[in-house]
């Protein structure tokens, strides 16, 4: 009987821990506003990633969410554009960012491995 109680208690504790971890991950994923990667280079030492958003709200969270999935050794240049207001020749740039992964990333960006740089374009808005 004691074994069953101990197993039940351990199972309950494990379930509570898993729920806490799951909700923590859901919250961090929910912090980035909706975005769409419209273009992404998948080879080379210097890679461009273009992202489209519908709002200029919390662009740093969008950048962080995009870059967490960029793991290949390279230098990444992330361009965040408003989904409206641009033309085929000129986009509506809201923010620019860079990320270095490994030695190639350092050489391509001038940043240290794992380091990022992010800045918004002053005065640009997204309806």
Secondary structure, DSSP 4 states (H G I P E B T S, - for coil): -HHHHHHHHHHHHHHHHHHHHHHHHHHHHHTSPPEEEEEE--SSSEEEEEEEES--TTHHHHHHHHHTT--SSEEEEEEEEESSS--SSS--EEEEEEEEEHHHHHHHHSSPTT-EEEEE-TT----
